[in-house]
Amino acid sequence: MNETKALMIAVMGEFDRPMTSAELYAIWDGTKPLQVIEYHLSTLVKAGVAEVVYGPELHFCLTPASGDSKSHLPGSGAVSAYGVQAH
């Protein structure tokens, strides 16, 4: 899985609420281009990992997953907003 996608999933999981692409952009202080964040959000929606929540702005949230809250992520490394950490 792409590192940016894995980090986005981790951040969304940690906040545990719908987020906008602008919020994710701000979390990385603009170091990841907004277009890249929006592209990865769209691919996560297409893959069924995230869904669009409508409101005044588009918000994205992780889809419910059975079992572990990190089950969206392949592999055995723990993921946080700070990156992938191997066990």
LINUR-V282382 format. One record per residue. SS is DSSP state (alpha for helix, beta for strand, coil for the rest). BURIAL is 1 if it has 9 or more other C-alpha atoms within 8 Angstrom, else 0. D_LAST is the distance of its C-alpha to the last C-alpha in whole Angstrom. Layout:
BEGIN
SS:BURIAL:D_LAST / SS:BURIAL:D_LAST
END
This chain:
BEGIN
coil:0:18 / coil:0:19 / alpha:0:17 / alpha:0:20 / alpha:1:20 / alpha:1:16 / alpha:1:17 / alpha:1:20 / alpha:1:18 / alpha:1:16 / alpha:1:19 / alpha:1:21 / alpha:1:19 / alpha:0:19 / alpha:0:22 / coil:0:23 / coil:0:26 / coil:1:28 / beta:1:28 / coil:1:30 / alpha:1:30 / alpha:0:31 / alpha:0:29 / alpha:1:26 / alpha:1:28 / alpha:0:29 / alpha:0:25 / coil:0:24 / coil:0:28 / coil:1:29 / coil:0:27 / coil:1:27 / coil:0:30 / alpha:1:31 / alpha:0:32 / alpha:0:29 / alpha:1:27 / alpha:1:30 / alpha:0:30 / alpha:1:26 / alpha:1:27 / alpha:0:30 / alpha:0:27 / alpha:1:25 / alpha:1:28 / alpha:0:29 / coil:0:26 / coil:0:27 / coil:1:23 / beta:1:26 / beta:1:29 / beta:1:32 / beta:1:33 / coil:0:37 / coil:0:39 / coil:0:40 / coil:0:37 / coil:1:35 / beta:1:32 / beta:1:29 / beta:1:26 / beta:1:24 / coil:0:25 / coil:0:25 / coil:0:22 / coil:0:22 / coil:0:19 / coil:0:16 / coil:0:17 / coil:0:14 / coil:1:16 / coil:0:17 / coil:0:14 / coil:0:14 / coil:0:10 / coil:0:7 / coil:0:6 / beta:0:7 / beta:1:10 / beta:1:13 / coil:1:16 / coil:0:15 / beta:0:13 / beta:1:10 / beta:0:7 / coil:0:4 / coil:0:0
END
